[in-house]
């Protein structure tokens, strides 16, 4: 892969099967942390969003993607999110710049009053996400939230 793009993932893309469905290949993930952002649940959805919050810490992972894979991810994330550069901390303490998807200010009305946990994907949620990821990326459609997941 020439010139990989570093992407910090923090929600449904932490599930290997979901990430594989979007990228159309397995991807190695490296533990990472995003400081200054909180991972929040979205009302009526199994997906989270991150928003700036002083003292916030979001655990996630770093993936290395091609530009083509990044475009697939852009379609999957839809227009409620904006891809932005952020500084993440790796498990060894190094800080690097990566891209991540931050919930758009105009979409903050979707925020629930609680933080989001990966346990929200239990009980068949991940299987539904895999189907949606395949459909969105195969059809070139925009957006996981349009699927009502």
N, C-alpha and C positions, 0 to 999 in steps of 0.2 A: 504494500500500500504506500503510494507516494504521498508525502506531506499529510499524515493523518491529522484529523481534527479531534481535539480533546473535548469530550462532552461529559458533563456531570449529570448523572441521572439520580432521581430521588424518590420515585413513585412506582408506577406500574412497570417501568422499564427495568426495575431491579429484578423482576421475574424473568428468568432466563428464556422461557418459552415465548413471552411477549416480545422481548428484545429480538429474539431470533426471527419471529414472524415479521417484524418491521424491517429488520436489516436483510433478511433472507440468508442469514448465516449465523452460526454461533459467535458470540463475542466474549472475550475475557473482560472481566470487571475487576478494578482495583479499588479497594476501600478508600473513601475520601469523605471530607467534611466541608460543608459550606457554612461559614460563620456570618452572622449578621442577617440571616434569613430564617424564617419559620416556615415549616411545611404544614399547611393547613388543609383540612378536609374541605371539599366543595359540596354544597347542598345538593342532594339528589344524585350524587355521583360516587363512583368508587375511586375516582382519581383525586390526587391532591394538587395543590398549587403552592409555589413558594412566593412569599412576599417579604420585603425588607422588614426586619424587626430588630431593634437594638437588643443585643444579648442573645438573639436567636441562634440556634445551632441546628443544622439539618444534616443528618447522616445519610450517606448515599454512596455512589461509586463513580469511578471514572472509566469511560469507554473511549477507545480510539476508533474513529470512523473515517471512511472515505467521504469525499464531497458528495458523491451520489447517495450514499447512505444518509448523510446529513439532510439532503433534500427529502428523502423518504420520511425521516423523523420530523421535519418541518410540516409535512402534510398530516402526519399522525397527530401532532400536537395542536393543530387548528389555530384559529385566530383569537382565541382567548389568552394565548400565551405569546410572549415575544422572546426570541432567542437573544441572550445577552452575554457578554463576557463577564466572568466572575473570577475571583481568586478562591481556590480550594486548597485544603490542607490534606496531604497524603498521610498514610499511616506512619511513615518515617519522619514526619514533621516538615517535609518540603512543601512550599507553597508555590502553586503554579496557576497559570491562567487557563480557564476552560470555558466552554459555552454551556449555558443551561437555559431552561425555559422558565421564565418568570411570569406569573399571572399578570395580565394587563390591568392597569389602573381602572379602566372602564368596566372590567369584569369582576371587580372586587365585591360586587353585590352577591356573587356566587359563594363567597366564603362562609363556611359554617363557623360556629363559635368554638370549635374544638380542633386540636391538632390532628394530623392524619397518622395512622399506623399501618404498616404493611399487612397487619392482620385483617384489614378490610378486604383483602383479596382472597381470603379463605372461603371455602364453601362454594366452589364453582365460579367465583369471580374471575380468577385467572383464566379459566377456559373460555369464558365469554370475551375477555380482553384479547386473547389470542385470535379468536374468530374475527373480532372487529379490526384488529391490527392487520390481518391478512386482507380483509375486504378493503380497508381504507388505502393501503399501499398498493394493492393490485389494481384498483379502479382509479387510482390517482385522485380519490376523493379527499376532501379536507375534513379532518376532525373527528376525534374520539368523542367529544361531548355531543356531537350530532347523533351519535349512536345511543345516547341516553344511558351511558354506563357509569 
